[in-house]
Amino acid sequence: MRLASALTGTVLASALLLSAVPAALAAPADDLPAVESSELSDASSLLALINPTTQLSPVDYTPTNLVSVGGTGLTLRPEAADAVEDLIADARAAGHSIKLLSAYRSYSRQAALFNQYQSKYGTAYAERISARPGTSEHQLGLAADLGYTSSQAELKEAFGQTPAGIWIAEHANDYGLIIRYPQGKEEITGYKYEPWHVRYIGKEHAKALAESGAETYEEYVKMLSESLKAPKAEASAVAEEEEAPKEAEKDSQKDAKEAGHGVVKEDDLLVLRFLPPYRDWGFGFTEK
């Protein structure tokens, strides 16, 4: 297996597309792999989220360590390349003749492809089937399109019902890959169902996603984002708990002070006997 080299950090320009993710969907923070916030927003991260409203910055971002996938001439980042090679080899061993159709695409290549679809189908439909340049997972070098060597159901939804498509959906997680655009989730992902499109996120996260109940990567990223907030909330709760006895003691002292206000002590009474009105001092005396 190849070792991943360090990649130059690049910050995503726009916010994550999470508004359509079900709010009730959540997994306990302890059940999710630990992540840093930068892993969800850096283009060089294996977890970077790309979708129609999340644009790379710079838009012409290029991974620094692309490698050829199985001598095809197509390239991916090392981790993704290894995963795709292993998946294809095992699929073939299981009797499914599949091949790699597409892998990394540059900004300029994606622009040409989108413009082609836009001219043929119009903007609205083009945006459902293709990413605008600067928002494609293929530009990350972590996504691959797979299909039959015979071109059967190539890049069509029907591929999901073929033996190979079913096998890929069932085993992708074993290689750290996910079906990025599942059926019936266009409102969340922004794209139509693409059973041929797989995305590498690593074995640990692919397994965690499958076990979390999330059906899309957007949902899983939201869970990871929430898990980052959990330790802060817990620390705040502990601080409040530690502060409570101190506040209670202060309140108790305040109540005791207020309860004792206005009480006249014996010494005070002695003093009061000699205070005005001064006419009391002249009791028993006559005026001259």
C-alpha positions as CSV (number, residue, x, y, z in Angstrom):
1,M,0.0,0.0,0.0
2,R,1.2,3.5,-0.8
3,L,1.9,6.0,2.0
4,A,0.1,9.3,1.8
5,S,2.3,12.3,1.6
6,A,1.5,15.6,3.2
7,L,-0.9,17.8,1.2
8,T,-1.0,21.6,1.2
9,G,-4.0,22.7,3.3
10,T,-6.7,24.5,1.4
11,V,-9.8,26.0,3.1
12,L,-13.2,25.5,1.6
13,A,-14.8,28.8,0.7
14,S,-18.4,28.2,1.5
15,A,-20.4,26.6,4.3
16,L,-21.4,22.9,4.5
17,L,-24.7,21.9,2.8
18,L,-26.4,20.6,5.9
19,S,-29.7,22.5,6.0
20,A,-31.6,19.6,4.5
21,V,-30.1,17.0,6.8
22,P,-32.7,15.6,9.3
23,A,-32.2,17.4,12.6
24,A,-33.2,14.3,14.7
25,L,-30.5,12.2,13.2
26,A,-27.6,12.0,15.6
27,A,-25.2,9.4,16.9
28,P,-23.5,9.5,20.4
29,A,-20.3,11.4,20.1
30,D,-18.4,8.5,21.8
31,D,-19.4,6.2,18.9
32,L,-17.8,8.4,16.2
33,P,-14.1,8.6,15.3
34,A,-12.4,11.6,16.7
35,V,-11.8,14.4,14.2
36,E,-10.4,17.9,14.1
37,S,-12.6,20.7,12.8
38,S,-10.0,21.4,10.0
39,E,-10.6,17.8,8.7
40,L,-14.1,18.8,7.6
41,S,-13.2,22.0,5.9
42,D,-9.7,21.4,4.3
43,A,-9.6,20.3,0.7
44,S,-6.4,18.2,1.5
45,S,-8.3,16.2,4.1
46,L,-9.8,12.8,3.2
47,L,-13.0,13.9,4.8
48,A,-13.5,17.2,2.9
49,L,-17.2,17.7,2.0
50,I,-17.8,18.9,-1.6
51,N,-21.3,19.6,-2.9
52,P,-23.2,22.1,-5.1
53,T,-22.9,24.9,-2.5
54,T,-19.4,24.1,-1.2
55,Q,-16.7,25.5,-3.5
56,L,-13.0,24.8,-3.3
57,S,-10.6,27.7,-2.6
58,P,-8.8,28.2,-4.8
59,V,-11.3,26.9,-7.3
60,D,-8.5,25.3,-9.4
61,Y,-7.2,23.3,-6.4
62,T,-5.0,20.4,-7.5
63,P,-3.9,17.5,-5.2
64,T,-0.1,17.4,-5.0
65,N,0.4,13.6,-4.9
66,L,-1.8,12.0,-7.6
67,V,-0.8,8.5,-8.7
68,S,-1.9,6.3,-11.5
69,V,-4.6,3.7,-10.7
70,G,-3.7,0.2,-11.8
71,G,-1.9,1.4,-14.9
72,T,-5.0,2.9,-16.4
73,G,-3.6,6.4,-16.9
74,L,-6.3,7.8,-14.6
75,T,-5.1,9.2,-11.3
76,L,-6.3,9.5,-7.7
77,R,-4.7,10.3,-4.4
78,P,-2.7,7.3,-3.1
79,E,-5.2,6.1,-0.4
80,A,-8.1,6.3,-2.9
81,A,-6.1,4.6,-5.6
82,D,-5.3,1.7,-3.4
83,A,-8.9,1.3,-2.3
84,V,-10.3,1.4,-5.9
85,E,-7.6,-1.1,-7.1
86,D,-8.4,-3.5,-4.4
87,L,-12.2,-3.2,-4.9
88,I,-11.9,-3.8,-8.6
89,A,-9.7,-6.8,-8.1
90,D,-12.0,-8.4,-5.5
91,A,-15.1,-7.6,-7.6
92,R,-13.5,-9.4,-10.6
93,A,-12.6,-12.3,-8.4
94,A,-16.2,-12.5,-7.4
95,G,-17.2,-12.7,-11.0
96,H,-18.0,-9.0,-11.8
97,S,-16.0,-7.6,-14.7
98,I,-15.8,-4.0,-13.8
99,K,-13.4,-1.2,-14.7
100,L,-12.5,2.4,-13.7
101,L,-14.3,4.9,-15.9
102,S,-13.3,8.2,-14.4
103,A,-11.1,9.4,-11.5
104,Y,-9.4,12.8,-10.9
105,R,-10.6,15.7,-13.0
106,S,-9.0,19.1,-13.1
107,Y,-10.9,22.3,-12.8
108,S,-10.6,23.0,-16.5
109,R,-11.7,19.5,-17.4
110,Q,-14.8,19.8,-15.1
111,A,-15.6,23.2,-16.6
112,A,-15.6,21.7,-20.1
113,L,-17.7,18.8,-19.1
114,F,-20.3,20.9,-17.3
115,N,-20.5,23.3,-20.2
116,Q,-21.2,20.4,-22.5
117,Y,-24.1,19.1,-20.4
118,Q,-25.4,22.7,-20.0
119,S,-25.5,23.2,-23.7
120,K,-27.2,19.9,-24.3
121,Y,-29.7,19.8,-21.4
122,G,-29.9,23.3,-20.0
123,T,-28.6,24.6,-16.7
124,A,-31.1,23.1,-14.3
125,Y,-30.7,19.5,-15.5
126,A,-27.0,19.9,-15.9
127,E,-26.6,20.8,-12.3
128,R,-28.5,17.6,-11.3
129,I,-26.1,15.3,-13.2
130,S,-22.8,17.2,-13.1
131,A,-20.9,19.4,-10.7
132,R,-20.0,23.0,-11.6
133,P,-16.2,23.5,-11.8
134,G,-14.7,24.0,-8.4
135,T,-17.4,21.9,-6.6
136,S,-16.6,18.4,-7.9
137,E,-15.4,15.5,-5.8
138,H,-13.4,14.3,-8.7
139,Q,-11.3,17.5,-8.3
140,L,-10.3,16.2,-4.8
141,G,-8.8,13.1,-6.3
142,L,-10.9,11.0,-3.9
143,A,-13.8,10.0,-6.2
144,A,-14.1,7.3,-8.9
145,D,-16.7,6.2,-11.4
146,L,-17.0,2.4,-12.0
147,G,-18.7,0.4,-14.6
148,Y,-18.8,-2.9,-16.5
149,T,-16.0,-3.5,-19.0
150,S,-18.8,-4.2,-21.5
151,S,-20.2,-0.8,-20.9
152,Q,-23.5,-2.3,-19.7
153,A,-25.7,0.4,-18.0
154,E,-22.7,2.7,-18.0
155,L,-23.2,5.8,-15.9
156,K,-26.9,5.0,-15.6
157,E,-29.1,4.4,-12.6
158,A,-29.8,0.9,-13.8
159,F,-26.2,0.0,-12.9
160,G,-27.4,-0.1,-9.3
161,Q,-29.6,-3.1,-10.0
162,T,-26.9,-5.1,-11.9
163,P,-25.0,-7.8,-10.0
164,A,-21.9,-5.6,-10.1
165,G,-23.7,-2.6,-8.9
166,I,-25.2,-4.5,-6.0
167,W,-21.9,-6.0,-5.1
168,I,-20.2,-2.6,-5.0
169,A,-23.0,-1.2,-2.8
170,E,-22.6,-4.1,-0.3
171,H,-18.8,-4.1,-0.2
172,A,-17.7,-0.5,-0.8
173,N,-17.3,0.2,3.0
174,D,-14.8,-2.6,3.3
175,Y,-12.4,-0.6,1.2
176,G,-13.1,2.8,2.9
177,L,-15.4,3.8,0.0
178,I,-19.1,4.9,0.0
179,I,-21.8,5.3,-2.6
180,R,-21.7,9.1,-2.5
181,Y,-25.1,9.9,-4.1
182,P,-27.6,7.3,-2.8
183,Q,-31.1,6.8,-4.2
184,G,-33.8,9.1,-3.0
185,K,-31.5,11.6,-1.3
186,E,-31.1,14.3,-4.0
187,E,-32.6,16.9,-1.7
188,I,-29.6,16.4,0.7
189,T,-26.7,15.6,-1.7
190,G,-27.8,17.9,-4.5
191,Y,-27.3,15.2,-7.1
192,K,-29.4,12.4,-8.7
193,Y,-28.7,8.8,-7.7
194,E,-25.3,7.6,-9.0
195,P,-24.7,4.0,-8.1
196,W,-21.4,4.1,-10.0
197,H,-19.8,7.0,-8.1
198,V,-17.8,6.0,-5.1
199,R,-15.9,8.3,-2.7
200,Y,-13.0,7.5,-0.4
201,I,-13.2,8.5,3.2
202,G,-11.2,5.8,4.9
203,K,-12.2,2.4,6.4
204,E,-12.8,3.8,9.9
205,H,-15.2,6.5,8.7
206,A,-16.9,4.3,6.1
207,K,-17.7,1.8,8.8
208,A,-18.8,4.5,11.3
209,L,-21.1,6.0,8.6
210,A,-22.7,2.6,8.0
211,E,-23.2,2.0,11.7
212,S,-24.4,5.5,12.5
213,G,-27.7,5.4,10.7
214,A,-26.7,8.1,8.3
215,E,-27.7,7.5,4.7
216,T,-25.7,10.3,3.1
217,Y,-22.2,11.8,3.7
218,E,-23.9,15.1,4.5
219,E,-25.7,13.5,7.4
220,Y,-22.5,11.9,8.6
221,V,-20.5,15.1,8.5
222,K,-23.2,16.8,10.5
223,M,-22.8,14.1,13.2
224,L,-19.1,14.7,13.2
225,S,-19.6,18.4,13.5
226,E,-22.0,17.9,16.5
227,S,-19.4,15.6,18.1
228,L,-16.9,18.5,18.1
229,K,-19.4,20.6,20.1
230,A,-20.1,17.8,22.7
231,P,-16.8,18.1,24.6
232,K,-17.2,21.9,24.9
233,A,-20.8,21.5,26.2
234,E,-19.6,18.9,28.7
235,A,-16.8,21.2,29.9
236,S,-19.3,24.0,30.3
237,A,-21.6,21.8,32.4
238,V,-18.7,20.7,34.6
239,A,-17.7,24.3,35.2
240,E,-21.3,25.3,36.1
241,E,-21.5,22.3,38.5
242,E,-18.3,23.4,40.2
243,E,-19.5,27.0,40.4
244,A,-22.9,26.1,41.9
245,P,-21.6,25.4,45.5
246,K,-19.7,28.7,45.5
247,E,-22.8,30.6,44.4
248,A,-24.9,28.8,47.0
249,E,-22.4,29.8,49.7
250,K,-22.5,33.4,48.6
251,D,-26.3,33.4,48.6
252,S,-26.4,31.9,52.1
253,Q,-24.1,34.6,53.4
254,K,-26.2,37.2,51.8
255,D,-29.4,35.8,53.3
256,A,-27.8,35.7,56.7
257,K,-26.7,39.3,56.5
258,E,-30.1,40.4,55.3
259,A,-31.8,38.4,58.1
260,G,-29.6,40.2,60.7
261,H,-30.2,43.7,59.4
262,G,-32.1,46.0,61.8
263,V,-31.6,43.8,64.9
264,V,-30.8,46.0,67.9
265,K,-28.1,44.6,70.2
266,E,-27.9,45.2,74.0
267,D,-25.0,47.7,73.6
268,D,-27.0,49.6,71.0
269,L,-29.9,50.0,73.5
270,L,-27.6,51.6,76.0
271,V,-26.6,54.1,73.4
272,L,-30.1,54.8,72.4
273,R,-31.1,55.8,75.9
274,F,-28.8,58.8,75.7
275,L,-29.8,60.0,72.3
276,P,-32.2,62.8,71.6
277,P,-34.9,64.1,72.1
278,Y,-33.0,66.3,74.5
279,R,-36.1,67.2,76.4
280,D,-35.9,63.9,78.2
281,W,-32.6,64.9,79.7
282,G,-34.3,67.7,81.7
283,F,-36.8,65.5,83.5
284,G,-37.1,66.6,87.1
285,F,-35.5,70.0,86.6
286,T,-37.2,73.5,86.7
287,E,-36.5,76.4,84.4
288,K,-34.8,79.5,85.9
